[in-house]
Amino acid sequence: MSGLQIRLKRLFHKGKAFVVALDHGLVMGPMRGIERPLEIVGKLKNVPDALQMTPAMLKVVEENFYSRGSPMLIARLDTANVWRDARKYEQGYYSPVYTVRDAIEAGADAVVTYLVVGYGDDRVEGYNLEQIARLRNEAHDYGIPFVVEPLFVRREVSDSVKETSIVKYVARLASEIGPDVLKVDYSGDKVGFSQVVETSFSPILIRGGPKTTNELEFLSMLRDAVDAGASGVTVGRNLWQSSDPEKLALAISKVVHENQDPKQVAESLKG
């Protein structure tokens, strides 16, 4: 397992991990901010510790990762219709799209999968668990870190549930499957989220979640999550839908890696 440990140490080499998720196209289509992958990756490539995208997107932007100081690459292996705008379906689906070998051939250093709980037919959830177990074994055969992103979703709600008791449940459920890292919703308060961390077996990266109203609110959420015990952050639309993604990425790095005050960092963004 030395290859696995080397890759995990690279991800957390600064103590905490700062990951940017760019894989939304597989579930949400060409969202504003990621319509042109080469452009956004070119702006962000030198700041985060890792970028998360599909193997197909990795091939499109691979020229950005030829240098020694390039960030790690985390490949998304699966999809679900949880976030579909036109919610016309009888039940939810979950489907693997790529193998771990596909991810490695595209240049990935780690892989990530969904665990979608409470959504649609229970047989879909059972199939999801079976596929996660298969992909975990494949990832570990190759010495690749395996990240699980557990979500609790109700069909009538457009995003995952973030209540502390629910987040704690799905995080523990995912922990028992044996991932190397969890990517978990922030429950909204430090005390509650510290319980999520305490009852999980794997280091936790928080999900950046839905768009926040301003940069101070966003940076403060990241700081609170780290203070509550998160091992890092994964951010998406709050970063690449901002007016200056590169500048905000540098601000996030200061909050996560340098323990700087979110208020001061947010003020510096106005200059």
Summary of the structure (lengths in Angstrom):
residues: 271
radius of gyration: 17.3
end to end distance: 46.8
largest distance: 52.8
contacts: 915
relative contact order: 0.14
helix: 44%
strand: 18%
